[in-house]
Each structure stands twice: as structure tokens, then as C-alpha cells.
Amino acid sequence: MNNQARNYFALALVALLALPGLVQAAALKIGYVNTVKVIEQAPQAKTALERLEKEFAPRDKKLVEKRERIKIIETELEKNSLVLNDAERRNKERELLGLKRDVRRATQEFREDYNLRRNEELAALQKLVYKTIVDLAKKKKFDLILHEGTVYASEQIDITDQVLESLRSKFTQ
């Protein structure tokens, strides 16, 4: 057998070996999920947000009250700066400085605590979304589910609405 015949034989052998893989690949069931949309539209996300708002509303209210107190003191200082003696003016300025410092610190703590809790809620929601996607994929016999980083997915393989529907069916208030 000459070299050219060997090359044709090797090419034919490779093609025959790859053919079952190509046939099998054509039978793959692939799906796509827009996880951002799922997380934004899941009823569990709305509930988590309401929980956060309820949890942090009292602290937010206190911060608003302190800011209003600062405005009142600033207004008093402006209006009465000529009438107040030096000691009274210094006391008001010290009070104002202390309040501003307290508000800055409380605001920073509030943001840190809120972000920590928001991240906890988001992690729990992401875990639920992941489990829902995997359960749906197994139930509908998908071989592969894609999400982030996908450049294009046709509507035929987009199962985002099915995942949302599954999350809605699991939702209990």
C-alpha cells in the first residue's frame, strides 16, 4: 500500500470512528437559562427584598431623623449666629460635629450590614435557582444547560420561562 492509499485509509477510518460521535452529538438536548432574568423576576427575589426592607427600615428611619436634626441645628446656627454668644455657638457647633460623625459612622455600618444581608439573601436565591434549573434539566432530560457567557441562544432552547414558572410553583408566601 502506498502513502497516498494509507492517507485515504486513515482518513476514512477517522471519519468512521467520528461518525457515531457526530450522530450522538446531534441527539443532545441543550437548553439555555437567562439567570439574571430569573433572579430579577423570581417571586422569591421580591420576598427577599421585602424582608430586607422590613429588617432595615427602623435603622434607616433613625438615620433620617438624625439627618433632619443636623439640618435643624445648621439652620439654627445660621439664623442665630449673631445672637448666640461664643460659648453657645461653640456648643452648637460641637453638637453638630458629633451628630455628623455619628451619622457618617451609622451610615457606613448600615451599608455594610445591608450589603452583607443582601448578599446572604442573594446567595440563598442563587442556590434555589441553581437547584430549580438542575431539577428541571433532569426532569426534561436535558444533556446540557448553558447560562452566563452565552453569546446567542435561540428561543427553541431558552428555558428561562420554564425555570421561572417552576420557581413560581415552589413559591409560598
C-alpha positions as CSV (number, residue, x, y, z in Angstrom):
1,M,0.0,0.0,0.0
2,N,1.5,3.3,-1.0
3,N,1.5,6.5,1.1
4,Q,-1.5,8.1,-0.7
5,A,-3.6,5.0,-0.1
6,R,-2.6,4.9,3.6
7,N,-3.6,8.5,4.0
8,Y,-7.0,7.8,2.4
9,F,-7.4,4.7,4.6
10,A,-6.5,6.7,7.7
11,L,-8.9,9.5,6.8
12,A,-11.7,7.0,6.1
13,L,-11.0,5.3,9.4
14,V,-11.1,8.6,11.4
15,A,-14.4,9.5,9.6
16,L,-16.0,6.2,10.5
17,L,-14.9,6.4,14.1
18,A,-16.1,10.0,14.4
19,L,-19.5,9.3,12.7
20,P,-21.2,7.7,15.8
21,G,-20.0,10.6,17.9
22,L,-21.5,13.1,15.4
23,V,-24.8,11.2,15.3
24,Q,-24.9,11.1,19.1
25,A,-24.0,14.8,19.3
26,A,-26.9,15.6,17.0
27,A,-29.2,14.0,19.6
28,L,-28.1,16.2,22.5
29,K,-30.8,18.2,24.2
30,I,-29.4,21.6,25.1
31,G,-31.1,24.4,27.0
32,Y,-30.3,28.0,27.9
33,V,-31.3,30.0,31.0
34,N,-31.0,33.7,31.4
35,T,-30.2,33.6,35.1
36,V,-30.2,37.3,35.5
37,K,-33.8,37.5,34.3
38,V,-34.7,34.5,36.6
39,I,-33.2,36.2,39.7
40,E,-34.8,39.5,38.8
41,Q,-38.3,38.1,38.2
42,A,-38.5,35.2,40.6
43,P,-41.2,35.8,43.3
44,Q,-38.6,34.7,45.9
45,A,-36.5,37.7,45.0
46,K,-39.3,40.1,45.7
47,T,-39.9,38.5,49.0
48,A,-36.3,38.7,49.9
49,L,-36.2,42.4,49.1
50,E,-39.3,43.0,51.2
51,R,-37.6,41.1,54.1
52,L,-34.6,43.3,53.8
53,E,-36.6,46.5,53.7
54,K,-38.6,45.4,56.7
55,E,-35.4,44.4,58.6
56,F,-33.6,47.7,57.9
57,A,-36.4,50.2,57.9
58,P,-36.1,51.1,61.6
59,R,-32.3,51.8,61.3
60,D,-33.0,53.8,58.1
61,K,-35.7,55.8,59.9
62,K,-33.2,56.7,62.7
63,L,-30.6,57.8,60.2
64,V,-33.2,60.1,58.5
65,E,-34.2,61.5,61.9
66,K,-30.5,62.3,62.7
67,R,-30.0,64.0,59.3
68,E,-33.1,66.1,60.0
69,R,-31.7,67.0,63.4
70,I,-28.4,68.1,61.7
71,K,-30.4,70.3,59.3
72,I,-32.3,71.9,62.2
73,I,-29.1,72.7,64.1
74,E,-27.4,74.1,60.9
75,T,-30.4,76.3,60.3
76,E,-30.4,77.5,64.0
77,L,-26.7,78.3,63.7
78,E,-27.2,80.3,60.5
79,K,-30.2,82.2,61.9
80,N,-28.8,82.9,65.4
81,S,-25.1,83.2,64.7
82,L,-25.2,86.9,65.5
83,V,-27.3,86.5,68.7
84,L,-25.5,83.5,70.2
85,N,-22.6,84.1,72.5
86,D,-19.3,82.3,71.7
87,A,-19.9,79.5,74.3
88,E,-23.4,78.7,72.9
89,R,-22.2,78.9,69.4
90,R,-19.3,76.5,70.1
91,N,-21.6,74.1,71.9
92,K,-24.0,74.0,68.9
93,E,-21.0,73.5,66.5
94,R,-19.7,70.7,68.7
95,E,-23.1,69.1,68.8
96,L,-23.4,69.4,65.1
97,L,-19.9,67.9,64.5
98,G,-20.7,65.0,66.8
99,L,-24.0,64.3,65.1
100,K,-22.4,64.4,61.6
101,R,-19.7,62.0,62.8
102,D,-22.4,59.7,64.3
103,V,-24.4,59.8,61.0
104,R,-21.4,59.0,58.9
105,R,-20.4,56.1,61.1
106,A,-24.0,54.8,61.4
107,T,-24.5,55.2,57.6
108,Q,-21.3,53.2,56.9
109,E,-22.4,50.5,59.3
110,F,-25.9,50.4,57.8
111,R,-24.5,50.0,54.3
112,E,-22.1,47.3,55.4
113,D,-24.8,45.4,57.3
114,Y,-27.3,45.8,54.5
115,N,-24.9,44.6,51.8
116,L,-24.0,41.6,54.0
117,R,-27.6,40.6,54.4
118,R,-28.4,41.3,50.7
119,N,-25.5,39.1,49.7
120,E,-26.9,36.4,52.1
121,E,-30.3,36.6,50.5
122,L,-28.9,36.6,47.0
123,A,-26.8,33.6,47.7
124,A,-29.8,31.7,49.0
125,L,-31.8,32.7,45.9
126,Q,-29.0,31.7,43.6
127,K,-28.8,28.3,45.3
128,L,-32.6,27.9,44.9
129,V,-32.3,28.9,41.2
130,Y,-29.5,26.5,40.6
131,K,-31.4,23.6,42.2
132,T,-34.5,24.5,40.2
133,I,-32.5,24.5,36.9
134,V,-30.9,21.2,37.7
135,D,-34.2,19.6,38.7
136,L,-35.9,20.9,35.5
137,A,-33.0,19.7,33.4
138,K,-33.2,16.2,34.9
139,K,-37.0,16.1,34.6
140,K,-37.0,17.2,31.0
141,K,-33.9,15.1,30.2
142,F,-31.5,17.9,29.1
143,D,-27.9,16.9,28.4
144,L,-26.6,20.4,28.8
145,I,-27.8,23.7,30.2
146,L,-26.0,26.9,29.4
147,H,-26.2,30.3,31.1
148,E,-23.8,33.2,31.6
149,G,-21.2,33.8,28.9
150,T,-23.5,32.6,26.1
151,V,-23.4,34.9,23.1
152,Y,-26.5,33.6,21.5
153,A,-29.3,31.2,22.3
154,S,-32.4,30.7,20.1
155,E,-35.9,30.7,21.6
156,Q,-36.1,27.0,20.9
157,I,-33.5,26.2,23.6
158,D,-34.3,29.1,26.0
159,I,-35.9,27.5,29.1
160,T,-35.8,30.7,31.2
161,D,-39.6,31.0,31.4
162,Q,-39.9,27.3,32.4
163,V,-37.4,27.9,35.2
164,L,-39.4,31.0,36.3
165,E,-42.6,29.0,36.2
166,S,-41.1,26.3,38.3
167,L,-39.9,28.9,40.9
168,R,-43.4,30.4,41.0
169,S,-44.9,27.0,41.6
170,K,-42.5,26.5,44.5
171,F,-43.2,29.9,45.9
172,T,-45.1,30.2,49.1
173,Q,-45.5,33.5,50.9
